[in-house]
Amino acid sequence: MPIIPITSLDEYPELALFASLTEAQLRQQELSGQGVFIAESPKVIHRALDAGYSPIALLTEERHIKGDAASLIERCGTIPVYTGARALLAGLTGYTLTRGVLAAMRRPEPPALETLLAKARRVVVIDGVVDSTNVGAIFRSAAALGVDAVLLTPGSCDPLTRRSARVSMGATFLVPWTWIPPPLTRLRDYGFTTVAMALREDALELGDPRLVELERLALILGTEGDGLAPETIAGADLVVRIPMAHEVDSLNVAAAAAVAIWELRPRR
């Protein structure tokens, strides 16, 4: 594997993958017919490799060549490894690298909805959540607590953004996911009962025994500020809320997701 020291920010045009391209531009970047995403930190990159994602290039601080990056370099075959001083790479990327390593990787085609749902019993629907940290945290909870698949509506944050994947600790590579265009009522066609999380007085309380009896359940989570749209709530089979104490009005969407996923897990 070639180790390529860099001393300036414009020596190699291919470094644009790590520097000047936005997340949207990376998605549209065509390499071998696929888009690109950036994975950050050795643990996240290893999980992406374990899941079968293909690396294009590594960018690492020179002090990590024989440290945190060594096992990645060994796994990644003949792709180029660009390296330089910490300050130089921070200037290139615009941020200090977490654990000193980035990987540019090929973006796979998301699976078809019907394929993803064929054997699923519990799915999470992320509807219009735009904060990358929240999306990453939801994926981490989904992976840890046994969710079979995650669906995202258009306008939600891409799970393969650098921050989402890092916050998830690589869980975006562990849980199958795809995009679902509206209406979400189509989930009934696959045998799912749709459950919208919303702060309504007439909602069922999380913990209602009727909920855990559902064979196939799709939990719908809304935006950080306004929650789910009224038409989404109206179209759901059930509306559920988490009871609050001490005059707290609601939980952060990622925290609410973890609580609800655990409570609604299949009991058999």
N, C-alpha and C positions, 0 to 999 in steps of 0.2 A: 504494500500500500504506500503510495507516494506521500511523504510528509513535506508540505510546501510552506516554508516560512514566508510571512508577509511583513513588509515594513512600512507600507503606505496603504491608503484606502482605495486606490484606483489602479492597482497593479493587475488585477484579474477581473475581467467583466463578469465572470460567473459569481463573484462575490455579491452581486446585486441580489441574489436569492436571500442573503442574510442581512442586507442593508437597506437598499432603496425601495424595494417592492413592498407594498402594503399587503395585508392579509387577503384583500379582494383580488389584487393583482397576482398573488401567489396561486390562488384558486384557479385563475384563468391561464396561468403559465403552463405551456404545453411542453412536457418532457416525456418522450416515448408515449405520447398520446394521453398523458395523465397530468392533472394539476399537481401542485406542490404544497406542502405545509412544513412548518418548522417545529421540531420537537426540542425541548430544552431540559437539560439535566440528565445525568447518566441513567438514573432509575427509569425515567419516563422513556428515554430512547431504547433502553433494553426491553421495556414492555412492548413498545411498538415493534421491535424486531421479533420478539417472541410471538406476536400476533401475525407476523408475516408481512409487515410493511417493508418496502424496499428503500434503502438509503441511497441518496445521490452524492452527498458530500458531508464532511464533518468540519466544524469550526471549533477550535479549542484553544484555550490559553496554553502557552508553551509549558507552564509548570505542571499541567495535567497530562502531558504526553505519556509519562511513565507512572501516572497516578490514576485519577478517576476515569480518564479517557482510555487507558491502556486496554481494558477488556473490550471496549467498543471498537477500537481500532482493529483488534484481532478478529472481531466478529464480522466486520463490514467489508472484508475482501479487498478489492482493488480500487475502491472509490478514493478520490483525493481527500487529504486531511490538511486543511489550512490552519496555520497556527501563528500566534503572535503574542505580544505582551498584553497584559490585562487592560491597560489604558487604551491601547490601540484598538483592541476588539470592542471595547465599550464605545469608542468613538465611531467605529464602523457600524455597530448595530443600534446605537442610541440608548443602550441600557447595559448594566453590568450583568454578565452571564451568570445564571444560577448554576453553581457547581462547575462553572467554567467550560461547558460543552453545549454546542448546538448541533443538530442534524437536520439537513434538508432531506425530505422524504417524499416519495411519490404518493399522491392521494388516490386511494382506491375508489371505485365506483360504488356508491351506497347500494345495499341489497334492495330488491323489490319488496314492497310492503307485504305482499302475500307470502313471500318466502320467510320474512322475519316473524310473521305472526302465526305461522302454521302450527307450531307446537308451544307457543307462549301461553302462560297463564296470568302473569302479572306484567303489565307494561306501564311505563311512565310517559306521559305526553307533555312536552315542554312547549307551551303556547305563548310565543312572543316574548320570552325572557331574553333580554339583550345583554345583560351583564355577564362577561366571560367568567368571572369568579364564581358567580352563582351557578352557571351551567356546569362548570367543572366540579363544584361541590355536589350538585345533584347527581352527576355521573358517579362520583366516588361513593355516595350513599347507595345508589342503585346497584353498583357492583358488589359492595360489601353485604348488602341485605337481600340479595338474590333476585333482583328484577331480571326478567328474561330479555327485555328489549326496551330501548328508549326511542321515542318518535319526537320529531321537532317540526313545528309549523314554520313556513317561510317567514322570515323576519326575526327568527330566534338566532341567537349567537351560534356560530359554527363551532361544534365541539372540538375541531382540530386546530382552532386558533392556539397560538403558543401558550397564552395564559390559561385557557380552559384546560388544555391537556396537562399543564404543570400542576394546577390546583387540584385536578382530579387524581394526581399521582399516577397518571397513565391509565386510569380507569376508562377513559374514552376509547382505549384499544381493547378493553376487556368485555364491555357490554355491547352487543350488536345494536346498531342504530341506523335510522334512515329518516328522510323527510316525509311528512304527510301533508298534502295540500288540503285545505278545507273542502267540504265540511267534515268535522270530526265525527259526525253521526254515522259515517261510513264504517266506523269500527264495529257497529252492530252487525254488519254483514259478515264479520269474522267471528261472531259469537261473543263479543265483549260487552259487558256492562260498563258504561262510561260514568265515572265518578268525578265531578268537578269540585275542587277545593275552593270554597267561597265563604265569606263572613256574612251569613244570612241567618236570621233568627229561626227560619223554618227549616234550616238544614239539619240533617242527621248529625249527631255528635260522633266524632271518631271514637271507636270503641263499641258502637252499636253492634250487637252480635249478628245481625242480619248481613253485615258487610263481609265478614270473614267466610260466610257460606257461599259467596259468589265464586263460581268455578273459574271464570275468566274476567278480569277486571282491568280497566284502563284508567289510571289516575291522572287527571288533567290539572296542571299547575300553570298559573298565570303570571303576568308581569309583576315586577318588583313594586311598582307604585299603585297602579289601578286594579291589579288582579285580573281576573278573566272578564272578557267582554260579556255584556248581558245576553247576547244571542248564543254565546257558547254555553253559558250557565243554563239558559232555557232549553238548549238542545241536549243537555246531558240527561242520563237516566236517573242519576241521583246527585244530590248536592250535599257535601260534607264539610263540617267545620271542626277545628280543634278548639275545645273549650279553653278560654283564657282566664287568668287570675290576676289580682292586684292591678286591675284597670289597664293592663297591657292590651292593646287592640289587636295585635297580630304578631306572628313570627316572620322573620326573614324567609323568603321562598325556599332557600336551600335547607334551612332548619326545619321548616314545615314539611318539606319533602321527606327528610330522614324520619321524622316522627310518623308520618302517614304510611310510608313504605313498610316500616316495621310493624305497625298496627294492622295493616291490611294484608300481610303475608299469608299465603295458604297455610292452613293448620294441618293439612294431611297430604 
